[in-house]
Amino acid sequence: MKKIKKIKIIVNGKIRFIKEKTNLFHLINKLKIPIKKVAIELNQEIMNKKNLNKITLRNNDKLEIVHFIGGG
C-alpha cells in the first residue's frame, strides 16, 4: 500500500496538512471558498486566479485568503 505524503502549509495563520502536489485550485475548492469573492496571496504575492490550477503548493507555503465584503 502506497503511503500518502503530506506537506504543511499555513492558511490565514492556521497550520494545515495537505497531500503533496496539491494545486491551489484544488485546495480552494476543498475549502469551499467562492473564488470570485476572495483575493489569494501566496507567500506575500497576490495570485492571478486564472493560474490557480498551475500553482502546486509546497511545504511551508503561507496562504492568506481575504474575502471581499460590500458595504457603504
SVG drawing of the C-alpha trace seen along z (x, -y; Angstrom):
<svg xmlns="http://www.w3.org/2000/svg" viewBox="-24 -54 32 56">
<polyline fill="none" stroke="black" stroke-width="0.4" points="0.0,0.0 1.3,-3.4 1.7,-5.9 0.3,-9.4 2.9,-12.1 1.6,-15.2 3.0,-18.7 2.4,-21.5 1.0,-24.8 -0.3,-27.8 -3.7,-29.2 -4.8,-32.5 -2.4,-31.8 -3.6,-28.2 -1.5,-25.1 -3.0,-22.6 -1.6,-19.4 -2.5,-18.6 -1.5,-16.0 1.8,-16.6 1.4,-18.0 -1.9,-19.7 -2.6,-22.6 -4.0,-25.9 -7.3,-25.5 -8.0,-22.1 -7.3,-23.5 -9.6,-26.4 -12.4,-24.1 -11.8,-21.7 -12.1,-24.6 -15.4,-25.6 -14.2,-29.1 -16.0,-31.1 -13.1,-32.1 -14.9,-35.1 -15.3,-36.7 -11.7,-36.4 -8.2,-37.6 -5.5,-35.0 -1.9,-35.7 0.7,-33.0 4.0,-33.8 3.2,-37.5 2.4,-37.6 -1.1,-38.0 -2.1,-35.2 -3.8,-35.5 -7.0,-33.4 -6.6,-32.2 -3.4,-30.3 -4.6,-28.6 -4.6,-25.1 -1.0,-25.6 0.3,-26.5 1.5,-23.5 1.7,-24.1 5.0,-23.3 5.9,-22.6 5.7,-25.7 3.8,-27.8 1.9,-30.6 -1.6,-31.5 -3.8,-34.5 -7.3,-34.3 -9.2,-37.6 -13.0,-37.7 -14.5,-40.8 -17.2,-42.4 -19.6,-45.0 -20.7,-48.0 -21.2,-51.7"/>
</svg>
